[in-house]
Amino acid sequence: MDIFIKQDISIKEAMRMIDKFQKRGLFVVDEQKRFLGTITDGDIRRYILQNKDINGSIKNVYNKKPIFIRAEKYTEDLAKKIFIRKKIELIPILDRDKKIIKYVSWDETFSDGQIKPRIRKKLSIPVVIMSGGKGMRMEPFTKIIPKPLIPIGDKTILEIIIEEFKKYGMNSYYFTLNYRGKMIESYFNAIKKDYKLNYIWEEDYLGTAGSLKLLENTIGNTFIVSNCDIVVKADYREVIKFHKKQNADMTILSSVQNYKIPYGIISFKKGGQVIEITEKPEYTFIINTGVYILQKECLKFIQNNTYIDMPDLIKKIIDNNKKVITYPVKENDYIDIGQWEEYKKTVDKLKI
């Protein structure tokens, strides 16, 4: 099976395997392939939020008291009951030696369509998509059309972003517009939509956060802000739940990203004496994805008709003793559409 891992592998490698196999969890086994436990993206997220080293092993992270079913007791009805009660994604089936002989997934178990117990209350939170920039990273394309209308397959970037949010029932959207905004407005007025859409116009360029001030009297108490050139495949019900549980004023969705330097890195002493050369090292960073959950109170830190970028707004919020937290997602759950070198990768990721 492709989702077995040993307990001595690193957190980073476990994250890669979860991404690779598109599962929310993996099974931890010993050298004899006996079942030891499970590790999920949620386990890893909680570990990262403790600011711990992701190069460490999963030994102290994985769940050592997991749910499983003995082969002689397995029935589909039992699996359904466990899935509904425990709200988990996978259940391993063990033989008498505690070895996994197979596993069952939620999706396969409920594929008959008779029961869809995972359907939860839809989110009624508005989404603001910052769509007024000039898209200079995507020139010369953006000299002709605005970046939010750049096609990926038969859809625009904006439509793909909205589709991701609509999975969670979000039905109210705001576009902040400036550069070639009339083209964006005309396009969306012409297409068939099953959601509410409002246009917010900047008179001048107000940066990546300034136009949010224009929503102060109309937006709800909690809302989502997204850049117009990224897609973040998060479970937004869990994100909002986390935001509210932490009583946060702002939640920044972040992503674990690994960067490999394509050269040997030289370490040397004063005077030039070489100590060592590290060949093509890889570094891990937690990066800002460009998606945020905000409380409306944060808008008071933006002045009317004043240019301000999001990093400066975040600094103001922090400096005023407001609570800003982060919610990390997996590497492959963050898709950057806003630069040419990532464009082809995006098409492949979205399987268009």
Phi and psi in degrees as a GROMACS rama.xvg file:
@    title "Ramachandran Plot"
@    xaxis  label "Phi"
@    yaxis  label "Psi"
@TYPE xy
-89.8847  1.89351  ASP-2
-117.957  26.4031  ILE-3
-89.8607  137.569  PHE-4
-138.305  157.536  ILE-5
-92.4467  155.828  LYS-6
-76.3559  -6.23825  GLN-7
-95.5177  1.82965  ASP-8
-76.8807  162.186  ILE-9
-81.565  161.012  SER-10
-57.3695  -43.4096  ILE-11
-58.9969  -43.8227  LYS-12
-67.7523  -37.4412  GLU-13
-62.307  -40.2779  ALA-14
-61.0444  -42.4777  MET-15
-62.8784  -39.6576  ARG-16
-69.8556  -38.169  MET-17
-61.4732  -42.1762  ILE-18
-63.3208  -46.4969  ASP-19
-62.1364  -45.6352  LYS-20
-93.2983  2.10382  PHE-21
53.7054  39.8592  GLN-22
-114.166  155.521  LYS-23
-87.1257  -4.18194  ARG-24
-156.67  167.32  GLY-25
-133.655  157.95  LEU-26
-99.2736  130.459  PHE-27
-96.1757  128.385  VAL-28
-131.055  161.128  VAL-29
-91.5609  -170.647  ASP-30
-63.7347  -27.372  GLU-31
-91.8618  10.6731  GLN-32
64.6595  27.4845  LYS-33
-82.6539  143.294  ARG-34
-71.2008  127.396  PHE-35
-110.707  -33.9314  LEU-36
169.815  -165.521  GLY-37
-132.872  155.394  THR-38
-133.996  132.884  ILE-39
-119.469  168.778  THR-40
-63.1333  -29.0174  ASP-41
-67.3931  -40.3927  GLY-42
-59.2461  -43.9687  ASP-43
-67.3446  -40.4322  ILE-44
-60.2116  -45.871  ARG-45
-62.7448  -36.8781  ARG-46
-64.7895  -45.9658  TYR-47
-60.7753  -39.4769  ILE-48
-68.4391  -13.4974  LEU-49
-85.6702  4.78896  GLN-50
61.1922  42.0968  ASN-51
-101.985  164.8  LYS-52
-75.1377  120.412  ASP-53
-79.0732  -1.97893  ILE-54
-84.4929  -8.30913  ASN-55
-73.4891  165.956  GLY-56
-77.1055  166.014  SER-57
-83.1955  1.88624  ILE-58
-52.2208  -42.1165  LYS-59
-96.8413  12.1361  ASN-60
-115.244  -38.7443  VAL-61
-72.2654  157.108  TYR-62
-80.3244  114.785  ASN-63
-91.5909  -0.305348  LYS-64
-126.084  63.7131  LYS-65
-83.725  169.673  PRO-66
-86.0735  136.017  ILE-67
-151.727  169.154  PHE-68
-128.306  133.865  ILE-69
-71.4355  141.523  ARG-70
-56.5109  -39.6657  ALA-71
-71.2888  -15.3541  GLU-72
-105.157  -5.22566  LYS-73
-68.4353  131.109  TYR-74
-140.49  157.696  THR-75
-64.3219  -36.5041  GLU-76
-63.6123  -40.1926  ASP-77
-63.6505  -43.8108  LEU-78
-59.9684  -42.8537  ALA-79
-61.051  -43.1194  LYS-80
-62.0306  -42.0233  LYS-81
-67.4859  -43.7554  ILE-82
-57.1491  -46.7246  PHE-83
-67.1169  -42.4889  ILE-84
-73.1139  -41.8008  ARG-85
-95.7144  -15.9704  LYS-86
54.632  51.5593  LYS-87
-112.098  167.86  ILE-88
-94.9328  -35.4522  GLU-89
-134.533  146.199  LEU-90
-129.878  122.265  ILE-91
-80.9252  146.575  PRO-92
-107.93  121.295  ILE-93
-108.721  145.723  LEU-94
-87.2338  -172.549  ASP-95
-67.2174  -19.8883  ARG-96
-93.9273  12.0586  ASP-97
65.267  25.2779  LYS-98
-95.4164  143.8  LYS-99
-79.4274  119.982  ILE-100
-94.8719  -23.3177  ILE-101
-170.216  174.687  LYS-102
-139.124  156.87  TYR-103
-119.583  145.387  VAL-104
-110.765  159.435  SER-105
-57.6266  -49.58  TRP-106
-61.3682  -41.6416  ASP-107
-67.9669  -39.8788  GLU-108
-65.9469  -35.4062  THR-109
-105.947  24.8394  PHE-110
-70.5268  -15.3976  SER-111
-71.0472  -12.0815  ASP-112
77.8627  1.01103  GLY-113
-74.7948  -29.6451  GLN-114
-132.878  131.648  ILE-115
-128.579  65.2018  LYS-116
-67.544  -13.0401  PRO-117
-81.6472  -7.67369  ARG-118
-67.0242  120.323  ILE-119
-116.533  174.757  ARG-120
-57.0032  135.415  LYS-121
-71.4745  149.036  LYS-122
-81.4272  130.429  LEU-123
-105.209  35.2514  SER-124
-95.3483  131.895  ILE-125
-72.198  152.707  PRO-126
-121.18  127.601  VAL-127
-105.036  123.059  VAL-128
-110.78  117.76  ILE-129
-77.0835  102.955  MET-130
-119.233  17.5474  SER-131
-100.792  -0.301488  GLY-132
-74.0721  168.211  GLY-133
-86.127  -12.2405  LYS-134
65.0191  43.2582  GLY-135
-65.3624  -24.4909  MET-136
-68.7065  -17.0827  ARG-137
-110.099  17.8335  MET-138
-67.1754  149.778  GLU-139
-88.0158  -1.41678  PRO-140
-53.9233  -43.5422  PHE-141
-77.3502  -1.64856  THR-142
-77.1167  -15.2631  LYS-143
-104.155  -49.9928  ILE-144
-128.234  153.641  ILE-145
-68.0136  149.56  PRO-146
-53.5503  -40.4827  LYS-147
-61.2598  -17.4905  PRO-148
-100.306  3.93411  LEU-149
-60.5077  131.44  ILE-150
-80.4252  142.661  PRO-151
-127.546  103.519  ILE-152
69.3822  -130.564  GLY-153
-101.98  17.9952  ASP-154
-129.364  160.424  LYS-155
-88.9358  164.085  THR-156
-54.6943  -45.761  ILE-157
-60.204  -40.6503  LEU-158
-64.5326  -38.3139  GLU-159
-66.8009  -40.5216  ILE-160
-61.8543  -46.6817  ILE-161
-62.5937  -40.1294  ILE-162
-57.7092  -38.6188  GLU-163
-64.6033  -43.5377  GLU-164
-69.7988  -34.2196  PHE-165
-66.3527  -21.2023  LYS-166
-57.898  -24.7437  LYS-167
-107.063  16.2641  TYR-168
85.1043  3.59516  GLY-169
-70.6356  129.321  MET-170
-128.792  4.02831  ASN-171
-126.902  122.503  SER-172
-129.962  146.736  TYR-173
-125.458  130.185  TYR-174
-104.681  125.302  PHE-175
-89.0075  128.406  THR-176
-125.015  147.7  LEU-177
-155.509  -85.1924  ASN-178
-60.2327  120.148  TYR-179
49.3907  33.8861  ARG-180
-63.6068  -30.4039  GLY-181
-63.2003  -32.5416  LYS-182
-66.1956  -41.3446  MET-183
-64.8896  -46.255  ILE-184
-61.008  -44.9531  GLU-185
-62.9728  -42.0337  SER-186
-61.6284  -49.4136  TYR-187
-74.4995  -24.9022  PHE-188
-69.599  -24.9422  ASN-189
-88.9376  -21.5903  ALA-190
-92.5837  159.766  ILE-191
-78.8782  131.068  LYS-192
-130.471  147.079  LYS-193
-117.454  34.4581  ASP-194
-146.907  162.961  TYR-195
-87.1426  138.316  LYS-196
-136.222  129.106  LEU-197
-122.222  144.127  ASN-198
-107.17  129.627  TYR-199
-115.412  117.125  ILE-200
-99.6942  129.593  TRP-201
-86.6369  135.872  GLU-202
-77.5888  -36.2863  GLU-203
-128.713  164.781  ASP-204
-67.5648  123.909  TYR-205
-113.168  15.1923  LEU-206
80.5286  -169.509  GLY-207
-85.0764  1.29539  THR-208
-138.355  -19.6373  ALA-209
-58.5318  -35.5728  GLY-210
-71.514  -12.539  SER-211
-61.4818  -27.6727  LEU-212
-59.2516  -29.5788  LYS-213
-68.5132  -12.0713  LEU-214
-100.238  0.761483  LEU-215
-57.1257  -34.6745  GLU-216
-95.4124  0.110958  ASN-217
-125.285  -24.4973  THR-218
-80.3726  155.955  ILE-219
-72.5402  174.366  GLY-220
-65.955  -33.3334  ASN-221
-122.693  132.077  THR-222
-150.239  163.832  PHE-223
-106.182  140.199  ILE-224
-119.383  133.598  VAL-225
-133.703  140.784  SER-226
-65.1015  162.411  ASN-227
-94.5504  9.21541  CYS-228
-130.794  20.9793  ASP-229
-137.617  153.128  ILE-230
-125.971  128.219  VAL-231
-117.743  116.087  VAL-232
-91.0617  73.1839  LYS-233
-103.997  161.182  ALA-234
-83.7238  96.8549  ASP-235
-68.533  -20.3897  TYR-236
-64.6171  -42.2351  ARG-237
-69.2751  -36.5453  GLU-238
-62.3452  -48.5549  VAL-239
-65.2407  -39.7518  ILE-240
-59.8298  -44.0786  LYS-241
-63.5698  -45.1085  PHE-242
-57.9159  -45.759  HIS-243
-73.4356  -39.4318  LYS-244
-62.309  -36.2097  LYS-245
-82.079  -3.10086  GLN-246
52.141  45.5037  ASN-247
-85.0603  150.117  ALA-248
-87.3499  -27.8798  ASP-249
-151.894  135.297  MET-250
-119.068  125.842  THR-251
-99.6272  119.765  ILE-252
-74.794  124.158  LEU-253
-117.186  169.337  SER-254
-141.33  139.314  SER-255
-77.8181  121.006  VAL-256
-126.354  134.851  GLN-257
-106.316  129.355  ASN-258
-122.176  123.932  TYR-259
-101.171  122.576  LYS-260
-75.7689  124.995  ILE-261
-81.0234  18.918  PRO-262
-136.876  163.24  TYR-263
-76.1667  134.29  GLY-264
-101.266  125.381  ILE-265
-94.6794  130.023  ILE-266
-107.553  132.658  SER-267
-145.865  159.221  PHE-268
-87.8463  171.784  LYS-269
-57.9264  132.292  LYS-270
98.0945  -8.77094  GLY-271
97.5593  3.26683  GLY-272
-70.0305  120.752  GLN-273
-73.4292  132.111  VAL-274
-92.6782  -48.0259  ILE-275
-164.735  164.178  GLU-276
-122.823  122.92  ILE-277
-98.9886  115.127  THR-278
-79.8423  119.988  GLU-279
44.7706  61.6077  LYS-280
-68.4676  157.1  PRO-281
-117.181  134.641  GLU-282
-120.237  148.565  TYR-283
-115.579  133.434  THR-284
-130.889  152.633  PHE-285
-100.591  111.763  ILE-286
-108.772  157.015  ILE-287
-78.5771  125.372  ASN-288
-82.6758  -24.4128  THR-289
96.649  15.2787  GLY-290
-120.288  135.476  VAL-291
-138.563  149.365  TYR-292
-108.539  127.074  ILE-293
-126.98  149.673  LEU-294
-91.8222  144.723  GLN-295
-58.1801  -27.4496  LYS-296
-58.1271  -26.1076  GLU-297
-65.0145  -22.1665  CYS-298
-70.5562  -16.428  LEU-299
-69.4711  -12.8761  LYS-300
-89.1593  4.398  PHE-301
-107.378  129.027  ILE-302
-82.3254  151.73  GLN-303
-60.3007  135.463  ASN-304
50.9607  40.9426  ASN-305
-124.014  134.071  THR-306
-68.64  128.487  TYR-307
-154.557  134.222  ILE-308
-92.2413  158.834  ASP-309
-57.9529  -42.3243  MET-310
-58.2606  -35.6801  PRO-311
-71.1718  -37.2192  ASP-312
-64.8626  -42.9416  LEU-313
-59.3456  -42.4925  ILE-314
-61.2185  -42.5428  LYS-315
-62.3109  -42.2355  LYS-316
-62.5633  -44.2581  ILE-317
-65.8486  -44.2186  ILE-318
-62.1467  -23.3407  ASP-319
-96.0581  22.4759  ASN-320
61.504  30.079  ASN-321
-90.1288  157.08  LYS-322
-90.5405  115.827  LYS-323
-116.064  123.339  VAL-324
-125.497  173.134  ILE-325
-128.16  150.922  THR-326
-126.806  104.363  TYR-327
-80.5761  142.248  PRO-328
-118.728  167.388  VAL-329
-68.5565  161.444  LYS-330
-56.2591  -47.152  GLU-331
-79.4368  -4.2752  ASN-332
-86.8341  -2.62087  ASP-333
-112.705  121.756  TYR-334
-123.064  117.543  ILE-335
-98.4578  114.215  ASP-336
-97.3637  -7.46692  ILE-337
-87.7622  14.1578  GLY-338
-144.385  147.242  GLN-339
-59.0505  -39.797  TRP-340
-65.9028  -20.6391  GLU-341
-95.2103  -10.0931  GLU-342
-61.9549  -49.4681  TYR-343
-64.1526  -39.5956  LYS-344
-60.3411  -39.2455  LYS-345
-63.4192  -44.8969  THR-346
-58.0672  -41.5069  VAL-347
-67.329  -42.9398  ASP-348
-63.1211  -40.0623  LYS-349
-83.71  -1.17776  LEU-350
54.7558  49.4976  LYS-351
